[in-house]
């Protein structure tokens, strides 16, 4: 099945579900996927494509740029395709797609997710520690470090890039930084504290260097 979009003739695939809304997206193979309600006919879909041709061409243009740059978006270790749609009011995730209005919306959502996920993972790891002082969590993008513990000021800073990694790696970085409240250096005693709570820390360190 094909459809003409401006000067392009593109493969078209219709995915029928119980959706109230219709979603248009381009996947890595360049196919225009239309997700819609089961009762919507192909004729209606083609009419909607024609009516939204300008928006779809903009989406396709962004898709081509993403493909050319080989850019991908990982969220908690899973790859997603970013679907830009001017009609999106709130970010949503469906299958392997993240629907956003623009980069500004994506960036705002990403920072909120960092705080949410990192806070959840910290709370899940704190049960393995005793006598940890009350501390603050901060996030920022860092080039050379996944996390930093300012023991004196009691501030743990986590790299926003960690949200791209799977939960097990996020947990390792959190355990690592929490252990600095016991040992401020990277002595043998420090690594023993890490190993008690994260036995496979050497593998996690290797993955963080390679990935």
N, C-alpha and C positions, 0 to 999 in steps of 0.2 A: 504494500500500500504506500502511495506517495502523495505528496502535496507540494504545490508551488508556493514559495514564499519569496516575493520579490523576484530576483534573478535566479534564485536557487530552487532546485527540485530536490526535496528532502524525503527520506523514508519517514513514514508516519505509523505510529503504533498507538492504538486506543486501548486503554486499560480501564475496564468498567468495574466499579465498586459501588458502595452505598454512599459515596461522597455527596454532600450537599453542593459543594462548589466544584468548579472545573479548574484543574491545574495543568499548566503547560511547562514542559522542561526538556532540556537537551541532555542526553547522556554522552558518555565518552565516545560512543560509536557514531555520534552525529544524528541520531534518530530523534525526531520530535515525538515525545511521549505526551499523550493527553489522558489524564486521569479524570474520570467523570462518573456520574450516576449511570446505573445500568439501563435506564429508560431513554437516555439521550441517544438519538440516532446519528449515524455517520454524516448525514446531510446537515444536521444542526451543528455538528462539530466543525465541519468544513466552513460553514457560514461564520461561526465564531472566530475561526482562524483568519478568515478574510477581514472581519471587522477589527481584529486585533493585530493586523499584519505589521504595523509600525512597531508596536511593543515587542512582538515576537522577533522581528529583525534585530532590534536592539539586544534582546536576549541572546540571539544567535551570534551576534557580533562579539558579545562578552564571552560566549562559549568558545569561539574560535581563538580569542586572545588567551583564555585560560589553557586551551589545548596546546597552543603554540608555546606558551611558557611552561607547559607541563606542571601547572600548579594544581595542588590538591589540598583539601582541608581535612585534617584529622581531628576527631573529637573523641577523647578517651580511647585512643588506639585504633579507632575505626575510620576508614576513609569515607568522606561525604562529598557530594557535588553541591556547590552553592547555586541556587536558583534565584536569580534576581527578578523581582516582579514589583512594579510600581504600585500595585493594588494591595500588597501585603501590609497589614496593620500591626501584626505581631508575629514574631519569628515562630516557625513551626518546623518540626522534624518528622519526615515520613519516609520509611524505608531508608534509602541511602542518600536522601535529599534534605537540604536545609533551605527553607524558603525565607528569603529576606527582601526587604525593599531596596537597600543599598549598603555600601560599606560602612556607613556611619551606624546603621542599625545593627549590623553584624558585630562591629567593634564594641558597642555598648552592651550587647547581649553576652559577648565573650568575657568581658570583665566581670559581669555579674555571675556568670557561670563559674569563673575562677574562684571567686569568694565563696560561692555556694558549695562547690565540689570540694575545695580545699578545707573548708570548715568542717564538712561532713567527714572527710577522711582523717582530719586531726582528731576529732571527737572519737572516731572508731579506734584510733591508736592510743589515745591517752589512757585507756583502761589497762594498758600494758606497762604503765609508768607509775612510780610513786614519787611524791614530793616535788612535782613539777610546779614551779612558780607560775602565777598568773601572767600571761604574756599577751601581746597584741600580734595580730596577723596583718601583714601588708603584702601587696602583690605589685610586681613590676616586671617588665621585660629586661632580662639580663643576658649578656653575650657569653659570659664564661662560667657562670655558676647557676646551678638549679635551685639552690636555696642558701640563705644566710641566717645565722642566729646571732643577733647582737645580745649576748648574755647579760651585759651590764644594763642595757636599756630594756631588756626583756621584750625584744621584738624579733619575730621570725618573718623573714621575707621570702616568698616563693616566686619563682620565675613563672610568668604567665604562659610561657611556652610548654610548661608541664601539662597543661590541659590537653595538648595533642597526644600525650602518652597514655598508655593503659593504666588502670587504677593501681596495679601492683607496683609500678614504677613511681607513681605519685606517693604511695605508701612508704616506699623505701626512702625517698627524699625527706618525708616528714619524720620518719623514725630517726634518720641521720641527724636532722636538725634538733629534734627533741633530746637526743643523747648528748648534745653539746651542753645541756644544762647540768649534766653530770661531769663531763670532761670537755673543757673548752678547746682542746687540741685534737690531733689525730693520732694519739698514742695507741699502743697496743691495748691499753685498758679501755680506751674509747671504742675500738672496734669490737671488743668483747661485749660491750654494752649493746652495740648495734646487733651483733650476731644473736644475742639472747632473744631479740624481738623480731629480727629479720634474718633467719639462718642463711638465706641465699643472696646475701647482700653483694657478694662478689659478682654474681651473674647480673644483678641489677645494674651495678656500676659499669660492667662491660656493655650492656645493652644501651645505657645512656650515652656512652662514648661513641657507639657505632651508629645508633639510629639517628 
